[in-house]
Amino acid sequence: MQPMKASTYRAAVLTAPGEIEIQERPVPDVAPDEALVRVRYAGICGTDLALFSGSYEASLPIVPGHEFAGEVVAVGDQRHSDWTGARVTAEINVTCASRELPDPCPACRAGIPNHCQRRTVLGIVNSDGALAELLKVPARNLHVLPETMPLHHGTFVEPLAAAIQTFELTPISAGDVVVVLGAGRLGVLVCKVASLKGARVVAVSRSPYKLQLARKFGSQVNIDACETDVRQEIMARTGGLGADVVVEATGTPEGLNAAFDLVKPRGTICLKSTPGRGAPEFPTTRAVVDEICIQCSRCGPFGKAIRMMARHNLDIDALVSQVYPLAEIKTALEAAAARFKVLVEIT
């Protein structure tokens, strides 16, 4: 490991639901398979808010945050020296594959390392995350950010990858009707990915501001759920059949039943929300009778996300509501519950 000038660094530590504090910690040792990243920006997402509220249970204390961008300042082994100084983000699942373990678990052997049976998840499951000045990650998890990309845009690679994964698991064709329930942080990115694949994208939200962003990111039809009977409108636009795909990205337990009202027989409901507790009763009979496919997805391909951002010049700055310093992390989390997308500038 290369020496660090400072002996300590600051980290935002979630000690209990609703309680987060800045702590000084010693600079960590870096294992041979790891890199040490100086975090510059971190994004706050719905999972972070669920952790903060306590609705998403996790082992505490933990440093939250998994959407980030920064620079590699040290590596644990000379074979990773090319990473030093690189502008990066990183995949959030720490797995047998990323650790290069000689005895990988059955999931990693099967080629599904995101479901590693020994995994930890940055900022979520038994692994400190990016709301800190320094972050240790496996070198194999790193992805270079293009020099032409503003560094804070790197915080959107993880959510865009998650949006892409929706249609990796449920391929769509040009002309398919894709309804996105919830035009929030993730929903607008789902709109963008679906529109680039040629789908007829319908965004549904109670927020005119979010619907405006959804249109900017590819929705052809916007439905204000406060003013319009959503089911009636979708049925009118599909000859009474329903949408080919409904993406549930509301962040609420109620979104699943809303999706069932809009999807066509033999259509697909894609679940993207992780609201924690409060799951609704599942309409089993309805799902079987209408032969509905339920597809769930989370982490996606970072490389594809970075290339999409570079190739299509996404207006990422339009999605950023406010940027707070790390010292104001509690205020930032409270603001993120009401604002569209809050970033934290770490250093």
N, C-alpha and C positions, 0 to 999 in steps of 0.2 A: 504493500500500500504506500502511496505517496504521502508525505507529511502534510498536515493541515496547519495553517497559520494559527487558527483559533483552537482553543481546547474545549469550548462548549458551543452549543447552538440552541436556538429557541424552537419550541414545539408547542402547538396547541393541543392540549390533552383533555379529552372528554372523560371526566371522572365519574359522572352520574348523569342521568337524563336531565337536560337543561343546564348542566354545569360544565363549563369548559374554561380552562385556564392556561396561560402561557407559562411554560416551565423551561428552565435552563437545564440542558442535558449534556453529558460529556460526548464529544465526537466519537462515534462508534468505530470499532475495528471493522474492517471490510474483509470478508471471506474470499478465498481465491476465485469463486465463481460470481462474485458480486462487483457492482460499481456503486460509487457514492455520487449522488446527484445533488447539486445545489438547486433547490426549487426556486423558480422565479415567480410563477403564477400557478394557482390552483383554482379549480372551479368547484362550486357547491351545487350538488345535484339532489334529486329527491331522496336517494338512499341516505345521503349525509343528513338531510333534515329528519328522516325517520329515525336514524341513530340518535340525533340530538333530542328528539321528542321522547324517545324510549319505545316507540311503536315497533321499531326494528331492533330486536334484542341482540346484544353482542356482549362479549366478555370485555369488561371495563377494568382499568382505564385503557384507552386506545387513542392514538392520534388518527382522526378521520381524514378523508380526502383521497381520491383516486384519479381525478382528472387533473393533469398537471403538465407543466413544461419547465425545463431548466437546462443546466449544463453539467456534464460529467466532470467532477473535480478530482476523483481518485478511482483507482481500480485495485482489485485485490491480487491480481496476477498479471505478469508482463504480457501474457498472451492476449489480454484484453486492452493493451495500451493504446490501440488505435481509437478507442472510445474517448480518451481523455480530451476534454475541451469541446466535445460534440454537443450540439443543441439537440435535445432528446425529449421524448415522452416514453412511457413504458406500459406494457400490458400488466394487468393488475393481479392475475392469478400466478401465484408462486407454486410451482408444480415439480413433480419428479423430473419432467423433461427440462424445465428451466434450470433446475439444480444439477442436471446431468448425473442423476443418481444411477449407480450401476444396477440397482434392483428396482426398476420402476413398478408402480402399482398396476393392476389390471387395466384401469382406465387409460393410463398413459401408454401402455402397451397396445391398447386397442385404437390409439390415435385420437382420443378425445381428452387431451390434457386439461382443458378447462373444467373437466369433471374429475380431476385428480382426487383420489381418495385420501391423499395427505395434504391437499392444498391449503394454503393460507391465501387471503385476499387483501391486498393493500388497503388499509384504512377501514376494513369491514370485518374480516375474520382473522383474529389472532396475528395480525401484522400491522405495524404502525404505517400510517399513510402520509399524504403529501402536504398536510397543513403544518409544515415544519420547514426550517431552513435547509435541512439535509434529509435525504431519504436514501436508504439502501435498497437496491433492487438487483435481482440476478441480471448479469450482463446479457444473457440470452433474451431477456424481456424488452431490451431497449430498441427503440426505433428512432432513426435520425429524422429531424425536421428540416425541410429545405431552407436554405439561407434566405430565400425570397419570402418565406412565410413569417409574418410577425410572430414573435415568440408566444404571446398570449393566445394566439389562435390554436396553439398546440393543446390547450386544455379541452378543445372540442373534438380531438381525435377519438377519445374513448367513447363518448356518446354517439358520434357519427358511425363508428364501427358497430356499435350496438344496433343502430338503425339499419345499417347494411345487413346485419345478421338476420333481421326479420325476413328478408327476401332471399337470403342464402338458403334458409330452411323452407320457405314457402315461395318458390319461384313464381313470378307473375309475367303476364304477356302484355304487349302493347294493346291498349283499349280496355283492359280490365278495370272495373270500378273498385277502387280502394278507398274505404272510408277510414279516416284517422280520428278516433275519439280522443280529444285532449290535444290541443295545439300548444303544448307547453315546451319545456326545454328539449325533450326527446321527440315529441310529436312533430314539431316543425322539421326536424331532420329526417324523420320518416317520410314526411311529405316530399322532401327534396329527393330522396333516394327513389321513391315510387315514381315521381314525375320523370326522373332521368331514365327510367325503364319504360316510359311511354304509357303509364297508367292514367286513367281519369281519376284524379285525386279530389276527394271531398273532405274538407277539414270541418270538424264539429267542436265548438267551444262555447262557453258562456261569456268569453272576453272578446270584445271587438278589437282590442289591441293585439291579442294573440292571433286572431283570425287575420289581421292585417299582415303579421309576420308570416303566417302560413302561406298567404298568397305570394308574398315575396319569395318564399322558398318552394313554390311549385304547385300549390293547390289551385285547381281550376274553379272549384265551387266551395264557397264558405257558408256554413249554416250556424247561425247564432241560436244556441239551444234555449236561450231565454225568450226568444221571439217566435220561434218556429217549431212546429211538431216535426221532430227530426225523422221519425219513422215514416210519417206520411210523405215527407219530402224525398227521402231515399227511395221509397216504393214508386213514387211518381216518376223518378228519373231512371228506374230500372224495369219499367213495365210491370210493377208489382212483384218482381222476383226477389230483389234484395241485392246487396253488394257481393262481389266475388270474394273480397277479403275485407275484414274489419280489423283494424289494429287498435287494441285497447291500450291507450297511453294516458289515461286520466290521472293515474296515481291514486285512485280511490278503489275501495272494494266493490262499489256499485257499478263500476264500468263493465264487468262481465255480463250482467243481465242486460245492460244497454246494448252491448254488442250482439247478443242473441236476437234482439228486436230488429236488427238491420242486415244480418247476413242471409244470403240465399241458401236454400237446401243444397247440401254438398259443398257449401262454401267453407271458408276457413276463418277462424277467429285467432288472431295473433296477440298473445298476451305479453305486454312489455312492462306493466306496473309491478313494483315491489312495495306495496303499502304496509307490509308487516302484518300486524294483527287485524282482525276484523274481516276475514274472508267471507264472502257471501255463500249462501246455500247454492250448490251447483245444480242446474236444471237438467238432471240426467235424462229424463224421459224425452224432453225437447231435443236434446243433443242427439239421441239415438234415432228418434223418429225422423228428424231432418238430416241425419247423417252428416253432422257438422264435424269438421276437423278442428281440433284445438291444438294450436302450435305455440309453444313458449320458447323464448330466446332471451339471451342476455349479452354476453361479451361477443364481440365480432372481430373481423380482420383489420388490424391496424394499418397494414400496408395499403389495402384498398382504400381505407378512409383518407390516408395522407395523400394518395394519388388523386382521389376525387376532389379534395380541397384544393390541390394545386391546379388540376386540369380545368375545373369549373369555376374557379375564382369566387367561391362562396362568400357572401357578404356577412362574415362572422361578426363584425363589429355591430351590426344591426341587432344582434341577439344579446349583447352585453348591456345590462341595466346600470350596473355600478361596480366600481372596484374599491375594495377596502384594504387597508394595511393589516398585516397579521395581528398587530396589537389590538385591533378592533374586531377580533374573530367572533365574539358573541353577538355583537351588533350585526355583523355580516350574516350570520346564521339566521338571526331574527328577521333581517331584511329580506333574505332569500326566500322566506316562506310566502312573501307577498309580491316580490319583484320577479321579473322573468328569469334573468340569469345574473348571478353575482359572482364576481371573481375576487380572489384574494391575492394581493401582490405581496410576495413573501420577502424578497430582498431587493 
